[in-house]
Amino acid sequence: MLETERHRIILSAVQERPVVTVSDLCALTGASEATVRRDIGQLHVAKKLRRVRGGAEAISPPQFVGINARPFAVNQTFHIAEKRSIAQAAVDLCEDGDAIIVNGGTTTFQMVHPLTTKRLQVFTNSFPIAEHLLKHSKNTVLVPAGAIYREQNIILSPFDEDGSNHFYARRMFMGCRGLGPLGLMEGDPLLVQAEQKLIDQADELVVLADSSKFNQRSSLLLCPLSRIHTVITDDRIEDRAAQMLEAAEVRLIVAQATADRKKRAQEE
């Protein structure tokens, strides 16, 4: 990642939260701790942020605290081939006339391209998903009431009545922070609250998780494995992860991302 890109991400992150730690910024940028500390020092000297012990803070604090999740623009750069293949497999489960819920995320966002050939009722809390489907498809699109969190491009509300309880879906499609023996994990209480409301409105929960998500953990549990009907992942899934899902009687769909990776490599 270029220095200018790292600086943009760091400045964006400090506007989302009161204080951002060096480890948070390493995860966001993919850079080493030494590089991030140097970036913070440069931005501090330029008076674009304030360096604090273990991290950085905004010179002008944000008006409201953001959520603990990577920015949408950053997440889009990871595991692109895998996300495309997983998203296509997800859309293959849909039939014209279905009512579905698509939770915000960069993997679920990849569903928009194959969804343009469908005619569905789509409820989504993702601003870019809703915008794309409105412009490029004949799907009926519904969104909940709430505030748009710019960094993650999602619509969230702290209130129970956001409109989601009036929509009933055959399936809900969502990504996750991590997936382990205890279940589906997320990184922020507001995300957990919003996603639990949506899960309750669907018969089947379909989780779109690239194989790296089986090695990631979070302190917040969204739902147990027993609530998940199907997991769609890529062909790099490890045997132990597949066995974990089988033991929990979760349907596993493996999307073949190898061909997509090779095609992208040839194009580059």
ChimeraX attribute file (.defattr): number of C-alpha atoms within 10 A of each C-alpha:
attribute: neighborCount
match mode: 1-to-1
recipient: residues
	/A:1	8
	/A:2	7
	/A:3	13
	/A:4	10
	/A:5	11
	/A:6	20
	/A:7	18
	/A:8	11
	/A:9	19
	/A:10	25
	/A:11	18
	/A:12	14
	/A:13	26
	/A:14	24
	/A:15	22
	/A:16	24
	/A:17	19
	/A:18	18
	/A:19	19
	/A:20	21
	/A:21	15
	/A:22	22
	/A:23	14
	/A:24	18
	/A:25	24
	/A:26	18
	/A:27	13
	/A:28	18
	/A:29	22
	/A:30	14
	/A:31	16
	/A:32	14
	/A:33	15
	/A:34	11
	/A:35	16
	/A:36	23
	/A:37	19
	/A:38	12
	/A:39	17
	/A:40	25
	/A:41	16
	/A:42	15
	/A:43	18
	/A:44	18
	/A:45	12
	/A:46	10
	/A:47	12
	/A:48	16
	/A:49	22
	/A:50	19
	/A:51	21
	/A:52	14
	/A:53	9
	/A:54	11
	/A:55	18
	/A:56	26
	/A:57	26
	/A:58	22
	/A:59	15
	/A:60	12
	/A:61	15
	/A:62	14
	/A:63	10
	/A:64	10
	/A:65	11
	/A:66	19
	/A:67	17
	/A:68	17
	/A:69	18
	/A:70	20
	/A:71	21
	/A:72	18
	/A:73	13
	/A:74	17
	/A:75	17
	/A:76	16
	/A:77	9
	/A:78	13
	/A:79	17
	/A:80	19
	/A:81	19
	/A:82	23
	/A:83	26
	/A:84	24
	/A:85	26
	/A:86	30
	/A:87	26
	/A:88	18
	/A:89	20
	/A:90	25
	/A:91	19
	/A:92	12
	/A:93	10
	/A:94	17
	/A:95	11
	/A:96	11
	/A:97	12
	/A:98	15
	/A:99	20
	/A:100	23
	/A:101	28
	/A:102	24
	/A:103	26
	/A:104	24
	/A:105	23
	/A:106	28
	/A:107	27
	/A:108	25
	/A:109	24
	/A:110	21
	/A:111	24
	/A:112	23
	/A:113	18
	/A:114	16
	/A:115	23
	/A:116	17
	/A:117	14
	/A:118	18
	/A:119	17
	/A:120	20
	/A:121	19
	/A:122	22
	/A:123	24
	/A:124	24
	/A:125	27
	/A:126	24
	/A:127	18
	/A:128	19
	/A:129	26
	/A:130	22
	/A:131	12
	/A:132	15
	/A:133	19
	/A:134	15
	/A:135	10
	/A:136	13
	/A:137	18
	/A:138	15
	/A:139	20
	/A:140	15
	/A:141	17
	/A:142	17
	/A:143	17
	/A:144	18
	/A:145	15
	/A:146	16
	/A:147	11
	/A:148	15
	/A:149	16
	/A:150	13
	/A:151	19
	/A:152	23
	/A:153	19
	/A:154	21
	/A:155	20
	/A:156	20
	/A:157	17
	/A:158	12
	/A:159	10
	/A:160	11
	/A:161	12
	/A:162	16
	/A:163	12
	/A:164	21
	/A:165	13
	/A:166	8
	/A:167	17
	/A:168	17
	/A:169	21
	/A:170	14
	/A:171	22
	/A:172	26
	/A:173	26
	/A:174	23
	/A:175	25
	/A:176	19
	/A:177	21
	/A:178	23
	/A:179	27
	/A:180	19
	/A:181	13
	/A:182	12
	/A:183	17
	/A:184	24
	/A:185	23
	/A:186	23
	/A:187	20
	/A:188	18
	/A:189	14
	/A:190	16
	/A:191	19
	/A:192	17
	/A:193	16
	/A:194	20
	/A:195	20
	/A:196	13
	/A:197	14
	/A:198	24
	/A:199	23
	/A:200	15
	/A:201	20
	/A:202	19
	/A:203	15
	/A:204	18
	/A:205	22
	/A:206	26
	/A:207	24
	/A:208	25
	/A:209	25
	/A:210	29
	/A:211	21
	/A:212	16
	/A:213	19
	/A:214	20
	/A:215	11
	/A:216	13
	/A:217	16
	/A:218	14
	/A:219	10
	/A:220	16
	/A:221	20
	/A:222	23
	/A:223	17
	/A:224	15
	/A:225	21
	/A:226	12
	/A:227	17
	/A:228	20
	/A:229	18
	/A:230	21
	/A:231	25
	/A:232	24
	/A:233	29
	/A:234	24
	/A:235	17
	/A:236	15
	/A:237	16
	/A:238	13
	/A:239	8
	/A:240	10
	/A:241	16
	/A:242	18
	/A:243	13
	/A:244	14
	/A:245	21
	/A:246	12
	/A:247	11
	/A:248	16
	/A:249	14
	/A:250	19
	/A:251	14
	/A:252	17
	/A:253	17
	/A:254	18
	/A:255	21
	/A:256	18
	/A:257	21
	/A:258	14
	/A:259	11
	/A:260	15
	/A:261	16
	/A:262	12
	/A:263	11
	/A:264	11
	/A:265	9
	/A:266	8
	/A:267	7
	/A:268	6
